[in-house]
Amino acid sequence: MVELQENYRFAENSDIGRISTAVNRGEGPQIIEALKNRYYKNIQWSILPKARELALKLKPWIVDGFRNYLILVGAHGRLDDIFDAFDQFRVLCALRQGPFGVSAVNPVIEKILAGEGMIRPEGRFYHGQPVMITRNNNQLKLFNGDVGLILSDDQKDGELSAVFRDGSGRFRRFSPQRLPEHETVYAMTVHKSQGSEFENVLFLLSDRDAPVLTRELIYTGMTRARNHVLLWSDETVFNTSVLRRIQRSSGLQDALWQRHR
């Protein structure tokens, strides 16, 4: 067995490094106390707002977080710059369903941006719309979790294309109508964010406890950010989640260990 210990997203002595280490130790109350006292510059904590107040509370963060991305989209900037700008900010949700899950939060974000004139969500697809594949398609080589952007193609009289950047930095274009199952993705679940990194993250926990809320989920959500994390949570839910650990029961680790002893 090999344990990977070196982190290249942020320094271990950074605010994110210190807090994520404390999460791994199950120090929920100590973390909240430190964040309440603004001990850390690059991690902020706020009480999760009431569901009916979510749009109002989100608005300044959403407008600021996606501004540079949508300016470049409007100016038909270079694809590299547009994709890099989109990865500057992401909303992460602990859950898929519920008032603070991605199914509810994505439409709220879309409505905020449309209200500010930053997007024009007319029809099923629109210029600047981020999408995430939710079902594998081997023929198109698009897989669950792949994120692309719907952009107008200046070389085709403004026709919309779904653009995806691969691991080598190249871009692939598809007709949006050809995409496998997908969804709009201004916000994504922590689970879907694994392997990704963003400059800044707004992390929404649930307003109530759930078995999926674990120490590992909180650690993953916080460590998706390179620079800054804004955590919105109920204090009790956060503390309970940090104490809960994933219970794995596949037996794979024991079986591999026995084989190589």
C-alpha positions in Angstrom: 0.0 0.0 0.0 1.2 3.5 -0.8 0.0 6.6 1.1 0.2 9.9 -0.8 1.1 12.6 1.7 2.4 15.6 -0.4 -0.2 18.2 -1.2 0.5 20.6 -4.2 -2.8 22.6 -4.1 -1.9 24.6 -1.0 0.8 24.6 1.7 0.2 22.5 4.7 0.9 25.6 6.9 -1.7 27.6 5.0 -5.1 28.4 6.5 -6.7 25.7 4.4 -4.0 23.2 5.3 -4.4 23.8 9.0 -8.2 23.7 9.0 -8.3 20.5 6.8 -5.9 18.9 9.3 -8.1 19.8 12.2 -11.1 18.4 10.3 -9.2 15.1 9.9 -8.7 15.1 13.7 -12.4 15.6 14.3 -12.0 19.0 16.0 -15.3 20.5 15.0 -16.0 22.9 17.9 -12.4 24.2 17.9 -12.7 24.9 14.2 -15.9 26.8 14.5 -14.5 28.8 17.5 -11.4 29.8 15.5 -13.5 30.8 12.5 -15.9 32.8 14.6 -13.0 34.7 16.0 -11.7 35.3 12.4 -8.4 33.6 13.3 -8.0 32.5 9.7 -7.8 34.9 6.8 -8.5 32.5 4.0 -11.4 30.6 5.5 -14.6 32.3 6.6 -17.6 30.8 8.3 -21.2 32.0 8.3 -24.4 30.6 9.6 -26.4 28.9 6.8 -29.2 31.3 5.9 -32.9 30.4 5.9 -33.9 28.7 2.6 -36.1 31.7 1.7 -33.2 34.0 2.1 -30.7 32.0 0.1 -30.9 34.0 -3.1 -30.4 37.3 -1.3 -27.4 36.0 0.7 -25.9 34.3 -2.4 -26.2 37.3 -4.7 -23.0 39.3 -3.9 -20.8 36.1 -3.9 -22.3 34.8 -7.2 -22.0 38.1 -9.0 -18.4 38.6 -7.9 -17.4 34.9 -8.3 -18.6 34.5 -11.9 -18.0 38.1 -13.1 -14.6 37.6 -14.8 -15.8 34.4 -16.4 -18.9 36.0 -17.9 -17.0 39.1 -19.0 -14.7 36.9 -21.1 -17.7 34.9 -22.4 -19.4 38.2 -23.5 -16.1 39.3 -25.2 -15.6 35.9 -26.9 -12.2 35.6 -25.3 -9.6 32.9 -25.7 -10.9 29.5 -24.7 -8.1 28.9 -22.3 -8.8 32.2 -20.6 -12.5 31.4 -20.4 -12.0 28.0 -18.9 -9.4 29.3 -16.4 -11.8 32.1 -15.3 -14.6 29.6 -14.8 -12.4 27.6 -12.5 -11.7 30.6 -10.3 -14.9 30.1 -8.4 -17.3 27.3 -7.6 -20.2 26.6 -5.3 -20.0 23.2 -3.7 -23.0 21.6 -2.0 -22.9 18.7 0.4 -26.1 17.2 -1.0 -27.9 16.9 -4.3 -31.4 17.3 -3.0 -33.0 19.7 -0.5 -33.0 23.5 -0.3 -29.2 23.7 -0.2 -28.6 20.9 -2.7 -27.4 21.4 -6.2 -30.8 20.7 -7.7 -32.2 23.8 -5.9 -29.0 26.0 -5.8 -28.2 25.9 -9.6 -31.6 27.5 -10.6 -31.1 30.1 -7.9 -27.7 31.0 -9.2 -29.0 31.1 -12.8 -31.8 33.5 -11.7 -29.4 35.8 -9.9 -27.1 36.0 -13.0 -30.0 36.5 -15.4 -31.4 39.2 -13.1 -28.1 41.1 -13.3 -28.0 40.8 -17.1 -24.9 38.6 -16.9 -26.5 35.7 -18.8 -29.5 35.3 -21.1 -30.9 31.8 -20.3 -33.2 31.6 -23.3 -34.1 28.1 -24.4 -32.4 24.8 -23.4 -28.9 26.0 -24.1 -27.3 29.5 -24.0 -24.0 31.3 -24.4 -21.9 30.9 -21.2 -23.9 28.0 -19.7 -21.7 25.5 -17.8 -22.7 21.9 -18.1 -21.6 18.6 -16.5 -22.0 15.2 -18.0 -24.0 12.8 -15.8 -23.8 9.6 -17.9 -20.8 8.1 -19.7 -20.8 8.1 -23.5 -17.9 6.0 -24.8 -18.6 7.0 -28.4 -18.1 10.7 -27.7 -15.5 10.1 -25.0 -17.5 12.2 -22.6 -17.8 10.8 -19.1 -19.7 11.3 -15.9 -18.3 14.4 -14.2 -16.8 16.1 -17.3 -17.5 19.8 -17.3 -17.9 21.8 -20.5 -19.1 25.3 -21.5 -21.8 26.2 -24.0 -20.3 28.9 -26.2 -21.2 30.5 -29.5 -18.8 29.7 -32.3 -17.8 32.8 -34.2 -16.6 30.7 -37.2 -20.2 29.3 -37.5 -22.2 32.4 -37.4 -22.6 32.3 -33.6 -23.9 28.7 -33.6 -23.7 27.2 -30.0 -21.2 24.5 -29.3 -20.5 22.5 -26.2 -16.8 22.9 -25.6 -14.7 20.5 -23.4 -11.1 20.9 -22.4 -9.2 17.6 -22.1 -6.3 16.7 -19.9 -3.7 17.8 -22.5 -5.3 21.3 -22.8 -6.9 20.7 -26.2 -10.5 21.6 -26.8 -13.3 19.5 -28.3 -16.6 20.8 -29.7 -19.9 19.1 -29.9 -23.4 20.1 -30.9 -25.2 20.6 -27.6 -28.0 18.3 -28.9 -25.5 15.4 -29.1 -24.5 15.6 -25.4 -25.3 12.6 -23.2 -27.3 13.3 -20.1 -26.1 16.4 -18.4 -27.0 19.3 -16.1 -26.2 23.0 -15.6 -23.3 23.2 -13.1 -22.7 26.6 -11.5 -22.9 24.5 -8.3 -21.8 20.9 -8.0 -21.8 18.3 -5.2 -18.6 17.7 -3.3 -18.7 14.2 -4.6 -18.5 15.3 -8.2 -15.8 17.9 -7.4 -13.2 15.2 -6.4 -10.1 15.6 -8.5 -10.9 19.2 -9.3 -9.5 22.4 -7.9 -10.7 26.0 -7.9 -9.2 29.2 -6.7 -12.2 30.1 -4.4 -15.0 27.9 -3.1 -18.3 28.7 -1.5 -19.2 25.5 0.4 -22.8 24.9 1.5 -23.6 22.3 4.1 -27.1 21.0 4.7 -29.4 22.7 7.2 -30.0 19.2 8.8 -28.0 16.2 9.6 -27.7 13.3 7.1 -25.6 10.1 7.0 -23.7 11.3 4.0 -22.3 14.3 5.9 -18.9 13.0 7.1 -15.5 14.2 8.0 -14.2 13.0 4.7 -16.9 15.0 2.8 -16.0 18.2 4.6 -12.3 17.7 4.1 -12.8 17.1 0.4 -15.0 20.2 0.0 -12.6 22.5 1.8 -9.5 21.2 0.0 -10.9 21.8 -3.5 -9.8 25.4 -3.0 -6.4 26.8 -3.7 -6.9 30.2 -2.0 -10.1 30.8 -0.1 -13.1 28.9 1.3 -16.3 30.4 2.5 -18.2 27.8 4.6 -21.9 28.2 5.2 -23.2 25.8 7.8 -25.3 25.1 10.8 -22.9 24.8 13.8 -24.4 21.6 15.2 -24.6 19.9 11.7 -20.9 20.8 11.1 -19.7 19.5 14.5 -21.8 16.3 14.0 -20.4 15.8 10.5 -16.8 16.2 11.5 -17.2 13.5 14.1 -18.7 11.0 11.6 -16.4 8.9 9.5 -17.1 6.9 6.4 -17.4 3.2 7.3 -16.0 1.1 4.4 -16.8 -2.6 4.4 -15.7 -3.9 1.1 -12.9 -5.9 2.6 -10.6 -5.0 -0.3 -7.9 -3.5 1.8 -7.8 -6.5 4.1 -7.7 -8.9 1.2 -4.8 -7.0 -0.5 -2.9 -6.7 2.8 -3.2 -10.5 3.4 -1.9 -11.2 -0.1 1.2 -9.1 0.3 2.1 -9.8 3.9 
